[in-house]
Amino acid sequence: MRTSHPDYRPVIFRDRSAGTTWLTRSTAATDRTIDLDGTTYPLVDVDVSSASHPFWTGRRTTLDTEGRVQAFERRYGKR
């Protein structure tokens, strides 16, 4: 039994949180399309990319609004 490789083609990825797009090649399956410079490309929406991830943007913060660290230390003790 022989299987074929998925179609490797130009695809546009869009970071929904940052609103940025980039054209690359991929085998990602999608039914959505987008027009860019008069050409229609498959569109893959992503939640996070280097344009929106706190590590890459420098907006890294530590949130502990529910006291999870303190609850962990109470349960297991401090080192």
PDB file with SEQRES, HELIX, SHEET and CRYST1 records, atoms N, CA, C and O in Angstrom:
SEQRES   1 A   79  MET ARG THR SER HIS PRO ASP TYR ARG PRO VAL ILE PHE          
SEQRES   2 A   79  ARG ASP ARG SER ALA GLY THR THR TRP LEU THR ARG SER          
SEQRES   3 A   79  THR ALA ALA THR ASP ARG THR ILE ASP LEU ASP GLY THR          
SEQRES   4 A   79  THR TYR PRO LEU VAL ASP VAL ASP VAL SER SER ALA SER          
SEQRES   5 A   79  HIS PRO PHE TRP THR GLY ARG ARG THR THR LEU ASP THR          
SEQRES   6 A   79  GLU GLY ARG VAL GLN ALA PHE GLU ARG ARG TYR GLY LYS          
SEQRES   7 A   79  ARG                                                          
HELIX    1 AA1 PRO A   54  THR A   57  1                                   4    
HELIX    2 AA2 ARG A   68  TYR A   76  1                                   9    
SHEET    1 AA1 4 THR A  20  SER A  26  0                                        
SHEET    2 AA1 4 ARG A   9  ASP A  15 -1                                        
SHEET    3 AA1 4 THR A  39  VAL A  46  1                                        
SHEET    4 AA1 4 THR A  33  LEU A  36 -1                                        
CRYST1    1.000    1.000    1.000  90.00  90.00  90.00 P 1           1          
ATOM      1  N   MET A   1       0.839  -1.171   0.000  1.00  0.00           N  
ATOM      2  CA  MET A   1       0.000   0.000   0.000  1.00  0.00           C  
ATOM      3  C   MET A   1       0.889   1.242   0.000  1.00  0.00           C  
ATOM      4  O   MET A   1       1.795   1.370   0.824  1.00  0.00           O  
ATOM      5  N   ARG A   2       0.627   2.125  -0.905  1.00  0.00           N  
ATOM      6  CA  ARG A   2       1.450   3.316  -1.046  1.00  0.00           C  
ATOM      7  C   ARG A   2       0.626   4.548  -0.697  1.00  0.00           C  
ATOM      8  O   ARG A   2      -0.476   4.741  -1.211  1.00  0.00           O  
ATOM      9  N   THR A   3       1.177   5.378   0.187  1.00  0.00           N  
ATOM     10  CA  THR A   3       0.499   6.621   0.538  1.00  0.00           C  
ATOM     11  C   THR A   3       1.273   7.787  -0.044  1.00  0.00           C  
ATOM     12  O   THR A   3       2.490   7.719  -0.218  1.00  0.00           O  
ATOM     13  N   SER A   4       0.560   8.844  -0.339  1.00  0.00           N  
ATOM     14  CA  SER A   4       1.227  10.007  -0.912  1.00  0.00           C  
ATOM     15  C   SER A   4       1.486  11.047   0.169  1.00  0.00           C  
ATOM     16  O   SER A   4       0.784  11.116   1.177  1.00  0.00           O  
ATOM     17  N   HIS A   5       2.489  11.834  -0.067  1.00  0.00           N  
ATOM     18  CA  HIS A   5       2.846  12.914   0.853  1.00  0.00           C  
ATOM     19  C   HIS A   5       1.845  14.054   0.684  1.00  0.00           C  
ATOM     20  O   HIS A   5       1.393  14.302  -0.434  1.00  0.00           O  
ATOM     21  N   PRO A   6       1.485  14.754   1.758  1.00  0.00           N  
ATOM     22  CA  PRO A   6       0.581  15.898   1.623  1.00  0.00           C  
ATOM     23  C   PRO A   6       1.178  16.962   0.695  1.00  0.00           C  
ATOM     24  O   PRO A   6       2.397  17.064   0.555  1.00  0.00           O  
ATOM     25  N   ASP A   7       0.319  17.733   0.079  1.00  0.00           N  
ATOM     26  CA  ASP A   7       0.730  18.782  -0.847  1.00  0.00           C  
ATOM     27  C   ASP A   7       1.519  19.861  -0.113  1.00  0.00           C  
ATOM     28  O   ASP A   7       1.017  20.462   0.837  1.00  0.00           O  
ATOM     29  N   TYR A   8       2.745  20.106  -0.547  1.00  0.00           N  
ATOM     30  CA  TYR A   8       3.625  21.128   0.028  1.00  0.00           C  
ATOM     31  C   TYR A   8       3.492  22.369  -0.837  1.00  0.00           C  
ATOM     32  O   TYR A   8       3.944  22.384  -1.982  1.00  0.00           O  
ATOM     33  N   ARG A   9       2.865  23.419  -0.287  1.00  0.00           N  
ATOM     34  CA  ARG A   9       2.510  24.565  -1.086  1.00  0.00           C  
ATOM     35  C   ARG A   9       2.672  25.860  -0.310  1.00  0.00           C  
ATOM     36  O   ARG A   9       2.836  25.827   0.910  1.00  0.00           O  
ATOM     37  N   PRO A  10       2.628  27.012  -0.995  1.00  0.00           N  
ATOM     38  CA  PRO A  10       2.660  28.289  -0.279  1.00  0.00           C  
ATOM     39  C   PRO A  10       1.403  28.444   0.575  1.00  0.00           C  
ATOM     40  O   PRO A  10       0.292  28.184   0.113  1.00  0.00           O  
ATOM     41  N   VAL A  11       1.591  28.871   1.825  1.00  0.00           N  
ATOM     42  CA  VAL A  11       0.487  29.064   2.777  1.00  0.00           C  
ATOM     43  C   VAL A  11       0.751  30.346   3.550  1.00  0.00           C  
ATOM     44  O   VAL A  11       1.898  30.666   3.864  1.00  0.00           O  
ATOM     45  N   ILE A  12      -0.312  31.076   3.853  1.00  0.00           N  
ATOM     46  CA  ILE A  12      -0.180  32.258   4.696  1.00  0.00           C  
ATOM     47  C   ILE A  12      -0.624  31.894   6.106  1.00  0.00           C  
ATOM     48  O   ILE A  12      -1.723  31.376   6.306  1.00  0.00           O  
ATOM     49  N   PHE A  13       0.232  32.166   7.073  1.00  0.00           N  
ATOM     50  CA  PHE A  13      -0.102  32.002   8.481  1.00  0.00           C  
ATOM     51  C   PHE A  13      -0.443  33.379   9.038  1.00  0.00           C  
ATOM     52  O   PHE A  13       0.223  34.363   8.715  1.00  0.00           O  
ATOM     53  N   ARG A  14      -1.478  33.452   9.873  1.00  0.00           N  
ATOM     54  CA  ARG A  14      -1.896  34.720  10.468  1.00  0.00           C  
ATOM     55  C   ARG A  14      -1.986  34.553  11.986  1.00  0.00           C  
ATOM     56  O   ARG A  14      -2.683  33.670  12.485  1.00  0.00           O  
ATOM     57  N   ASP A  15      -1.270  35.415  12.707  1.00  0.00           N  
ATOM     58  CA  ASP A  15      -1.349  35.450  14.169  1.00  0.00           C  
ATOM     59  C   ASP A  15      -2.575  36.287  14.525  1.00  0.00           C  
ATOM     60  O   ASP A  15      -2.589  37.500  14.321  1.00  0.00           O  
ATOM     61  N   ARG A  16      -3.588  35.635  15.053  1.00  0.00           N  
ATOM     62  CA  ARG A  16      -4.849  36.336  15.337  1.00  0.00           C  
ATOM     63  C   ARG A  16      -4.694  37.387  16.412  1.00  0.00           C  
ATOM     64  O   ARG A  16      -5.375  38.410  16.352  1.00  0.00           O  
ATOM     65  N   SER A  17      -3.832  37.187  17.392  1.00  0.00           N  
ATOM     66  CA  SER A  17      -3.717  38.158  18.482  1.00  0.00           C  
ATOM     67  C   SER A  17      -2.891  39.374  18.082  1.00  0.00           C  
ATOM     68  O   SER A  17      -3.135  40.468  18.591  1.00  0.00           O  
ATOM     69  N   ALA A  18      -1.912  39.212  17.179  1.00  0.00           N  
ATOM     70  CA  ALA A  18      -1.066  40.338  16.772  1.00  0.00           C  
ATOM     71  C   ALA A  18      -1.508  40.928  15.435  1.00  0.00           C  
ATOM     72  O   ALA A  18      -1.149  42.059  15.107  1.00  0.00           O  
ATOM     73  N   GLY A  19      -2.283  40.172  14.667  1.00  0.00           N  
ATOM     74  CA  GLY A  19      -2.731  40.645  13.375  1.00  0.00           C  
ATOM     75  C   GLY A  19      -1.668  40.591  12.291  1.00  0.00           C  
ATOM     76  O   GLY A  19      -1.848  41.193  11.232  1.00  0.00           O  
ATOM     77  N   THR A  20      -0.569  39.890  12.522  1.00  0.00           N  
ATOM     78  CA  THR A  20       0.496  39.791  11.534  1.00  0.00           C  
ATOM     79  C   THR A  20       0.303  38.557  10.658  1.00  0.00           C  
ATOM     80  O   THR A  20      -0.285  37.566  11.091  1.00  0.00           O  
ATOM     81  N   THR A  21       0.797  38.624   9.435  1.00  0.00           N  
ATOM     82  CA  THR A  21       0.735  37.486   8.517  1.00  0.00           C  
ATOM     83  C   THR A  21       2.111  37.253   7.928  1.00  0.00           C  
ATOM     84  O   THR A  21       2.927  38.172   7.853  1.00  0.00           O  
ATOM     85  N   TRP A  22       2.369  36.021   7.510  1.00  0.00           N  
ATOM     86  CA  TRP A  22       3.602  35.709   6.810  1.00  0.00           C  
ATOM     87  C   TRP A  22       3.343  34.560   5.851  1.00  0.00           C  
ATOM     88  O   TRP A  22       2.574  33.640   6.128  1.00  0.00           O  
ATOM     89  N   LEU A  23       4.019  34.651   4.708  1.00  0.00           N  
ATOM     90  CA  LEU A  23       3.894  33.659   3.651  1.00  0.00           C  
ATOM     91  C   LEU A  23       5.058  32.694   3.752  1.00  0.00           C  
ATOM     92  O   LEU A  23       6.217  33.105   3.812  1.00  0.00           O  
ATOM     93  N   THR A  24       4.744  31.412   3.771  1.00  0.00           N  
ATOM     94  CA  THR A  24       5.766  30.368   3.826  1.00  0.00           C  
ATOM     95  C   THR A  24       5.223  29.153   3.093  1.00  0.00           C  
ATOM     96  O   THR A  24       4.154  29.224   2.487  1.00  0.00           O  
ATOM     97  N   ARG A  25       5.924  28.072   3.138  1.00  0.00           N  
ATOM     98  CA  ARG A  25       5.430  26.833   2.529  1.00  0.00           C  
ATOM     99  C   ARG A  25       5.102  25.849   3.638  1.00  0.00           C  
ATOM    100  O   ARG A  25       5.790  25.792   4.658  1.00  0.00           O  
ATOM    101  N   SER A  26       4.036  25.067   3.428  1.00  0.00           N  
ATOM    102  CA  SER A  26       3.578  24.157   4.473  1.00  0.00           C  
ATOM    103  C   SER A  26       2.705  23.067   3.877  1.00  0.00           C  
ATOM    104  O   SER A  26       2.226  23.173   2.748  1.00  0.00           O  
ATOM    105  N   THR A  27       2.508  22.011   4.669  1.00  0.00           N  
ATOM    106  CA  THR A  27       1.552  20.963   4.318  1.00  0.00           C  
ATOM    107  C   THR A  27       0.296  21.071   5.174  1.00  0.00           C  
ATOM    108  O   THR A  27      -0.559  20.187   5.127  1.00  0.00           O  
ATOM    109  N   ALA A  28       0.171  22.146   5.958  1.00  0.00           N  
ATOM    110  CA  ALA A  28      -0.982  22.320   6.841  1.00  0.00           C  
ATOM    111  C   ALA A  28      -2.276  22.341   6.035  1.00  0.00           C  
ATOM    112  O   ALA A  28      -2.387  23.047   5.033  1.00  0.00           O  
ATOM    113  N   ALA A  29      -3.246  21.561   6.486  1.00  0.00           N  
ATOM    114  CA  ALA A  29      -4.532  21.478   5.804  1.00  0.00           C  
ATOM    115  C   ALA A  29      -5.465  22.574   6.305  1.00  0.00           C  
ATOM    116  O   ALA A  29      -5.567  22.805   7.510  1.00  0.00           O  
ATOM    117  N   THR A  30      -6.148  23.248   5.379  1.00  0.00           N  
ATOM    118  CA  THR A  30      -7.102  24.285   5.729  1.00  0.00           C  
ATOM    119  C   THR A  30      -8.072  24.496   4.571  1.00  0.00           C  
ATOM    120  O   THR A  30      -7.723  24.290   3.409  1.00  0.00           O  
ATOM    121  N   ASP A  31      -9.278  24.904   4.900  1.00  0.00           N  
ATOM    122  CA  ASP A  31     -10.275  25.232   3.886  1.00  0.00           C  
ATOM    123  C   ASP A  31     -10.377  26.735   3.682  1.00  0.00           C  
ATOM    124  O   ASP A  31     -11.055  27.192   2.761  1.00  0.00           O  
ATOM    125  N   ARG A  32      -9.712  27.506   4.530  1.00  0.00           N  
ATOM    126  CA  ARG A  32      -9.786  28.962   4.467  1.00  0.00           C  
ATOM    127  C   ARG A  32      -8.761  29.494   3.480  1.00  0.00           C  
ATOM    128  O   ARG A  32      -7.707  28.889   3.284  1.00  0.00           O  
ATOM    129  N   THR A  33      -9.074  30.640   2.852  1.00  0.00           N  
ATOM    130  CA  THR A  33      -8.153  31.269   1.912  1.00  0.00           C  
ATOM    131  C   THR A  33      -8.081  32.763   2.185  1.00  0.00           C  
ATOM    132  O   THR A  33      -8.932  33.329   2.871  1.00  0.00           O  
ATOM    133  N   ILE A  34      -7.039  33.393   1.631  1.00  0.00           N  
ATOM    134  CA  ILE A  34      -6.848  34.830   1.758  1.00  0.00           C  
ATOM    135  C   ILE A  34      -6.155  35.314   0.483  1.00  0.00           C  
ATOM    136  O   ILE A  34      -5.339  34.596  -0.097  1.00  0.00           O  
ATOM    137  N   ASP A  35      -6.478  36.520   0.055  1.00  0.00           N  
ATOM    138  CA  ASP A  35      -5.837  37.103  -1.123  1.00  0.00           C  
ATOM    139  C   ASP A  35      -4.667  37.977  -0.696  1.00  0.00           C  
ATOM    140  O   ASP A  35      -4.775  38.762   0.246  1.00  0.00           O  
ATOM    141  N   LEU A  36      -3.552  37.832  -1.397  1.00  0.00           N  
ATOM    142  CA  LEU A  36      -2.371  38.650  -1.162  1.00  0.00           C  
ATOM    143  C   LEU A  36      -1.763  38.992  -2.514  1.00  0.00           C  
ATOM    144  O   LEU A  36      -1.359  38.104  -3.264  1.00  0.00           O  
ATOM    145  N   ASP A  37      -1.702  40.264  -2.816  1.00  0.00           N  
ATOM    146  CA  ASP A  37      -1.131  40.747  -4.074  1.00  0.00           C  
ATOM    147  C   ASP A  37      -1.762  40.075  -5.285  1.00  0.00           C  
ATOM    148  O   ASP A  37      -1.061  39.731  -6.237  1.00  0.00           O  
ATOM    149  N   GLY A  38      -3.072  39.887  -5.259  1.00  0.00           N  
ATOM    150  CA  GLY A  38      -3.783  39.322  -6.398  1.00  0.00           C  
ATOM    151  C   GLY A  38      -3.727  37.811  -6.503  1.00  0.00           C  
ATOM    152  O   GLY A  38      -4.233  37.251  -7.476  1.00  0.00           O  
ATOM    153  N   THR A  39      -3.131  37.136  -5.538  1.00  0.00           N  
ATOM    154  CA  THR A  39      -3.042  35.682  -5.535  1.00  0.00           C  
ATOM    155  C   THR A  39      -3.774  35.146  -4.314  1.00  0.00           C  
ATOM    156  O   THR A  39      -3.654  35.699  -3.220  1.00  0.00           O  
ATOM    157  N   THR A  40      -4.527  34.076  -4.498  1.00  0.00           N  
ATOM    158  CA  THR A  40      -5.247  33.448  -3.397  1.00  0.00           C  
ATOM    159  C   THR A  40      -4.402  32.333  -2.808  1.00  0.00           C  
ATOM    160  O   THR A  40      -3.928  31.451  -3.524  1.00  0.00           O  
ATOM    161  N   TYR A  41      -4.218  32.382  -1.479  1.00  0.00           N  
ATOM    162  CA  TYR A  41      -3.414  31.392  -0.753  1.00  0.00           C  
ATOM    163  C   TYR A  41      -4.267  30.738   0.329  1.00  0.00           C  
ATOM    164  O   TYR A  41      -5.213  31.347   0.827  1.00  0.00           O  
ATOM    165  N   PRO A  42      -3.936  29.500   0.695  1.00  0.00           N  
ATOM    166  CA  PRO A  42      -4.566  28.906   1.874  1.00  0.00           C  
ATOM    167  C   PRO A  42      -4.174  29.718   3.114  1.00  0.00           C  
ATOM    168  O   PRO A  42      -3.067  30.252   3.183  1.00  0.00           O  
ATOM    169  N   LEU A  43      -5.081  29.809   4.089  1.00  0.00           N  
ATOM    170  CA  LEU A  43      -4.853  30.590   5.308  1.00  0.00           C  
ATOM    171  C   LEU A  43      -4.942  29.688   6.524  1.00  0.00           C  
ATOM    172  O   LEU A  43      -5.899  28.930   6.684  1.00  0.00           O  
ATOM    173  N   VAL A  44      -3.921  29.780   7.390  1.00  0.00           N  
ATOM    174  CA  VAL A  44      -3.916  29.058   8.666  1.00  0.00           C  
ATOM    175  C   VAL A  44      -3.811  30.098   9.773  1.00  0.00           C  
ATOM    176  O   VAL A  44      -2.833  30.842   9.839  1.00  0.00           O  
ATOM    177  N   ASP A  45      -4.818  30.152  10.646  1.00  0.00           N  
ATOM    178  CA  ASP A  45      -4.787  31.057  11.797  1.00  0.00           C  
ATOM    179  C   ASP A  45      -4.095  30.371  12.963  1.00  0.00           C  
ATOM    180  O   ASP A  45      -4.358  29.204  13.253  1.00  0.00           O  
ATOM    181  N   VAL A  46      -3.208  31.104  13.631  1.00  0.00           N  
ATOM    182  CA  VAL A  46      -2.527  30.593  14.819  1.00  0.00           C  
ATOM    183  C   VAL A  46      -2.816  31.524  15.986  1.00  0.00           C  
ATOM    184  O   VAL A  46      -3.068  32.712  15.784  1.00  0.00           O  
ATOM    185  N   ASP A  47      -2.783  31.004  17.190  1.00  0.00           N  
ATOM    186  CA  ASP A  47      -3.058  31.797  18.387  1.00  0.00           C  
ATOM    187  C   ASP A  47      -1.852  32.599  18.838  1.00  0.00           C  
ATOM    188  O   ASP A  47      -2.001  33.718  19.330  1.00  0.00           O  
ATOM    189  N   VAL A  48      -0.659  32.043  18.678  1.00  0.00           N  
ATOM    190  CA  VAL A  48       0.554  32.688  19.179  1.00  0.00           C  
ATOM    191  C   VAL A  48       1.670  32.509  18.158  1.00  0.00           C  
ATOM    192  O   VAL A  48       1.820  31.444  17.559  1.00  0.00           O  
ATOM    193  N   SER A  49       2.444  33.562  17.974  1.00  0.00           N  
ATOM    194  CA  SER A  49       3.651  33.496  17.151  1.00  0.00           C  
ATOM    195  C   SER A  49       4.713  34.355  17.823  1.00  0.00           C  
ATOM    196  O   SER A  49       4.492  34.870  18.919  1.00  0.00           O  
ATOM    197  N   SER A  50       5.850  34.512  17.182  1.00  0.00           N  
ATOM    198  CA  SER A  50       6.888  35.352  17.769  1.00  0.00           C  
ATOM    199  C   SER A  50       6.458  36.812  17.837  1.00  0.00           C  
ATOM    200  O   SER A  50       7.051  37.595  18.578  1.00  0.00           O  
ATOM    201  N   ALA A  51       5.436  37.189  17.075  1.00  0.00           N  
ATOM    202  CA  ALA A  51       4.934  38.568  17.109  1.00  0.00           C  
ATOM    203  C   ALA A  51       4.089  38.853  18.344  1.00  0.00           C  
ATOM    204  O   ALA A  51       3.908  40.014  18.713  1.00  0.00           O  
ATOM    205  N   SER A  52       3.569  37.808  18.989  1.00  0.00           N  
ATOM    206  CA  SER A  52       2.699  38.035  20.143  1.00  0.00           C  
ATOM    207  C   SER A  52       3.121  37.296  21.405  1.00  0.00           C  
ATOM    208  O   SER A  52       2.585  37.578  22.477  1.00  0.00           O  
ATOM    209  N   HIS A  53       4.057  36.366  21.319  1.00  0.00           N  
ATOM    210  CA  HIS A  53       4.459  35.600  22.499  1.00  0.00           C  
ATOM    211  C   HIS A  53       5.293  36.476  23.434  1.00  0.00           C  
ATOM    212  O   HIS A  53       6.226  37.142  22.985  1.00  0.00           O  
ATOM    213  N   PRO A  54       4.967  36.482  24.726  1.00  0.00           N  
ATOM    214  CA  PRO A  54       5.677  37.343  25.680  1.00  0.00           C  
ATOM    215  C   PRO A  54       7.186  37.132  25.706  1.00  0.00           C  
ATOM    216  O   PRO A  54       7.929  38.085  25.941  1.00  0.00           O  
ATOM    217  N   PHE A  55       7.653  35.928  25.475  1.00  0.00           N  
ATOM    218  CA  PHE A  55       9.102  35.693  25.486  1.00  0.00           C  
ATOM    219  C   PHE A  55       9.794  36.495  24.386  1.00  0.00           C  
ATOM    220  O   PHE A  55      10.859  37.068  24.614  1.00  0.00           O  
ATOM    221  N   TRP A  56       9.198  36.539  23.205  1.00  0.00           N  
ATOM    222  CA  TRP A  56       9.812  37.215  22.062  1.00  0.00           C  
ATOM    223  C   TRP A  56       9.532  38.709  22.048  1.00  0.00           C  
ATOM    224  O   TRP A  56      10.309  39.470  21.472  1.00  0.00           O  
ATOM    225  N   THR A  57       8.445  39.147  22.666  1.00  0.00           N  
ATOM    226  CA  THR A  57       8.098  40.569  22.631  1.00  0.00           C  
ATOM    227  C   THR A  57       8.697  41.338  23.792  1.00  0.00           C  
ATOM    228  O   THR A  57       8.709  42.569  23.769  1.00  0.00           O  
ATOM    229  N   GLY A  58       9.199  40.637  24.820  1.00  0.00           N  
ATOM    230  CA  GLY A  58       9.779  41.305  25.975  1.00  0.00           C  
ATOM    231  C   GLY A  58       8.744  41.733  26.996  1.00  0.00           C  
ATOM    232  O   GLY A  58       9.079  42.414  27.965  1.00  0.00           O  
ATOM    233  N   ARG A  59       7.499  41.350  26.798  1.00  0.00           N  
ATOM    234  CA  ARG A  59       6.436  41.705  27.745  1.00  0.00           C  
ATOM    235  C   ARG A  59       6.159  40.562  28.714  1.00  0.00           C  
ATOM    236  O   ARG A  59       5.013  40.294  29.073  1.00  0.00           O  
ATOM    237  N   ARG A  60       7.213  39.907  29.120  1.00  0.00           N  
ATOM    238  CA  ARG A  60       7.082  38.751  30.002  1.00  0.00           C  
ATOM    239  C   ARG A  60       6.695  39.218  31.402  1.00  0.00           C  
ATOM    240  O   ARG A  60       7.341  40.101  31.967  1.00  0.00           O  
ATOM    241  N   THR A  61       5.660  38.636  31.951  1.00  0.00           N  
ATOM    242  CA  THR A  61       5.231  38.947  33.313  1.00  0.00           C  
ATOM    243  C   THR A  61       4.895  37.652  34.029  1.00  0.00           C  
ATOM    244  O   THR A  61       4.543  36.655  33.397  1.00  0.00           O  
ATOM    245  N   THR A  62       5.004  37.669  35.330  1.00  0.00           N  
ATOM    246  CA  THR A  62       4.619  36.533  36.142  1.00  0.00           C  
ATOM    247  C   THR A  62       3.370  36.911  36.910  1.00  0.00           C  
ATOM    248  O   THR A  62       3.372  37.865  37.689  1.00  0.00           O  
ATOM    249  N   LEU A  63       2.311  36.162  36.688  1.00  0.00           N  
ATOM    250  CA  LEU A  63       1.056  36.436  37.369  1.00  0.00           C  
ATOM    251  C   LEU A  63       0.768  35.338  38.373  1.00  0.00           C  
ATOM    252  O   LEU A  63       0.795  34.154  38.035  1.00  0.00           O  
ATOM    253  N   ASP A  64       0.496  35.723  39.588  1.00  0.00           N  
ATOM    254  CA  ASP A  64       0.104  34.778  40.623  1.00  0.00           C  
ATOM    255  C   ASP A  64      -1.026  35.424  41.412  1.00  0.00           C  
ATOM    256  O   ASP A  64      -0.905  35.669  42.612  1.00  0.00           O  
ATOM    257  N   THR A  65      -2.110  35.689  40.727  1.00  0.00           N  
ATOM    258  CA  THR A  65      -3.218  36.408  41.355  1.00  0.00           C  
ATOM    259  C   THR A  65      -3.991  35.543  42.336  1.00  0.00           C  
ATOM    260  O   THR A  65      -4.698  36.073  43.193  1.00  0.00           O  
ATOM    261  N   GLU A  66      -3.875  34.235  42.231  1.00  0.00           N  
ATOM    262  CA  GLU A  66      -4.638  33.355  43.104  1.00  0.00           C  
ATOM    263  C   GLU A  66      -3.799  32.766  44.224  1.00  0.00           C  
ATOM    264  O   GLU A  66      -4.282  31.905  44.961  1.00  0.00           O  
ATOM    265  N   GLY A  67      -2.560  33.203  44.372  1.00  0.00           N  
ATOM    266  CA  GLY A  67      -1.724  32.704  45.453  1.00  0.00           C  
ATOM    267  C   GLY A  67      -1.321  31.255  45.294  1.00  0.00           C  
ATOM    268  O   GLY A  67      -1.185  30.539  46.286  1.00  0.00           O  
ATOM    269  N   ARG A  68      -1.132  30.814  44.079  1.00  0.00           N  
ATOM    270  CA  ARG A  68      -0.805  29.412  43.831  1.00  0.00           C  
ATOM    271  C   ARG A  68       0.559  29.029  44.387  1.00  0.00           C  
ATOM    272  O   ARG A  68       0.755  27.911  44.863  1.00  0.00           O  
ATOM    273  N   VAL A  69       1.493  29.963  44.322  1.00  0.00           N  
ATOM    274  CA  VAL A  69       2.818  29.673  44.871  1.00  0.00           C  
ATOM    275  C   VAL A  69       2.708  29.470  46.376  1.00  0.00           C  
ATOM    276  O   VAL A  69       3.285  28.525  46.915  1.00  0.00           O  
ATOM    277  N   GLN A  70       1.980  30.340  47.057  1.00  0.00           N  
ATOM    278  CA  GLN A  70       1.812  30.212  48.505  1.00  0.00           C  
ATOM    279  C   GLN A  70       1.080  28.913  48.859  1.00  0.00           C  
ATOM    280  O   GLN A  70       1.436  28.254  49.835  1.00  0.00           O  
ATOM    281  N   ALA A  71       0.075  28.545  48.087  1.00  0.00           N  
ATOM    282  CA  ALA A  71      -0.644  27.298  48.351  1.00  0.00           C  
ATOM    283  C   ALA A  71       0.288  26.099  48.172  1.00  0.00           C  
ATOM    284  O   ALA A  71       0.237  25.152  48.957  1.00  0.00           O  
ATOM    285  N   PHE A  72       1.132  26.134  47.151  1.00  0.00           N  
ATOM    286  CA  PHE A  72       2.090  25.056  46.941  1.00  0.00           C  
ATOM    287  C   PHE A  72       3.063  24.969  48.106  1.00  0.00           C  
ATOM    288  O   PHE A  72       3.353  23.876  48.593  1.00  0.00           O  
ATOM    289  N   GLU A  73       3.576  26.124  48.561  1.00  0.00           N  
ATOM    290  CA  GLU A  73       4.525  26.129  49.670  1.00  0.00           C  
ATOM    291  C   GLU A  73       3.871  25.659  50.964  1.00  0.00           C  
ATOM    292  O   GLU A  73       4.520  24.990  51.768  1.00  0.00           O  
ATOM    293  N   ARG A  74       2.607  25.992  51.183  1.00  0.00           N  
ATOM    294  CA  ARG A  74       1.911  25.504  52.385  1.00  0.00           C  
ATOM    295  C   ARG A  74       1.751  23.987  52.326  1.00  0.00           C  
ATOM    296  O   ARG A  74       1.927  23.296  53.329  1.00  0.00           O  
ATOM    297  N   ARG A  75       1.422  23.487  51.163  1.00  0.00           N  
ATOM    298  CA  ARG A  75       1.172  22.062  51.033  1.00  0.00           C  
ATOM    299  C   ARG A  75       2.455  21.239  51.098  1.00  0.00           C  
ATOM    300  O   ARG A  75       2.496  20.208  51.768  1.00  0.00           O  
ATOM    301  N   TYR A  76       3.490  21.682  50.415  1.00  0.00           N  
ATOM    302  CA  TYR A  76       4.706  20.883  50.297  1.00  0.00           C  
ATOM    303  C   TYR A  76       5.898  21.469  51.060  1.00  0.00           C  
ATOM    304  O   TYR A  76       6.945  20.826  51.143  1.00  0.00           O  
ATOM    305  N   GLY A  77       5.762  22.646  51.605  1.00  0.00           N  
ATOM    306  CA  GLY A  77       6.832  23.265  52.357  1.00  0.00           C  
ATOM    307  C   GLY A  77       7.810  23.994  51.470  1.00  0.00           C  
ATOM    308  O   GLY A  77       7.937  23.717  50.277  1.00  0.00           O  
ATOM    309  N   LYS A  78       8.505  24.945  52.095  1.00  0.00           N  
ATOM    310  CA  LYS A  78       9.506  25.703  51.363  1.00  0.00           C  
ATOM    311  C   LYS A  78      10.806  24.922  51.332  1.00  0.00           C  
ATOM    312  O   LYS A  78      11.041  24.070  52.190  1.00  0.00           O  
ATOM    313  N   ARG A  79      11.636  25.198  50.371  1.00  0.00           N  
ATOM    314  CA  ARG A  79      12.942  24.541  50.291  1.00  0.00           C  
ATOM    315  C   ARG A  79      13.957  25.314  51.056  1.00  0.00           C  
ATOM    316  O   ARG A  79      15.122  24.920  51.108  1.00  0.00           O  
TER     317      ARG A  79                                                      
END                                                                             
